Amino acid sequence: MKLYRILNCLVAFALCAPLLAAPLSLVKDEDAETISVFRSGMDEPILVQNARDDHRPYIHPIVAPDGKGVLTEYAPGHHKHQ
């Protein structure tokens, strides 16, 4: 009986989860050589992949899930982008 309740909760969550998630969009900028991920209705990206031909690719910034802070540094001293 307990397993049945757990399965019901999991199925309900799986069916409702897409309704709670904000749609995302990708924008490729050929000039800046970046791919940015935006939440629906927001002007600032939540993630940017920088992939220039003459540098190693890296991801910066990565924004916190609540949108109130950046989780990555541009060039941390212990791991500079090359």
N, C-alpha and C positions, 0 to 999 in steps of 0.2 A: 504494500500500500504506500509506503514511504517513497519507493522508487517511482511509482506512478505520479505522485505529487511533484517530485523533482523533475520528471520528464515533462509534465504539463508546464511547469515554470520555465524550463529551458525552451520549449516550443513557443510559449507566449513571448518570451524575451526575443527569440530569433525573429518572430514575426513583427515585433514592434521596433526593433533596433533601427531598421532603415528609416523609419519615420522620424526618429529622434536625431539622426545624423544630418548635419548641414551639408548641402551639396558643395562639391569642390570643383574648381576649374583650373586648367593648366594653361599657362601663357608662355610661349617660346619667343624669346627676344633674340633675333639673329644678330643684331649689332652688338649687344652686350654679351652674347653667347651664354645666356642663362635660360633656365626653365623654372618658372615660378608657380607655386600652388596657392590659390586664393580660396577662401571661404566665400560662399554666396553673400553678396551685399557688403563685402569689405574691400577697402582700397589697398591695404597693406598685405603683402604675402605672408603666409604662415611658414613657408619653406622656400628656399631658393637654391637650386643646383647651379653652381658656377662651373662651366666646362669650356674654358677657352682652349684653343688649339695649342698654345705655347705654355700652358700650365697644367698641373695635375688637377683633376676635378675635385671639388669640395662642396659641401652643403653649408651655407650660412646666409641668412639666419634661419634658425629653427625657433619658432615662437611657442611659448607655453600654451597649453590647451585652453586656458582662460583668456588668452590674448593679452595678458598684462606684463609680459616680460620676454626677453630673448634668452634662450637657453645656451646659445653658442657664442664664442668670441670670434672676432674676425681673424686675428693673428695671435693666438695665445703664445706666450714665451716658450712653453715646453713643446709646442708642436706647430711651428710656423708652416703656412701653406707654401708649397714650392712652385 
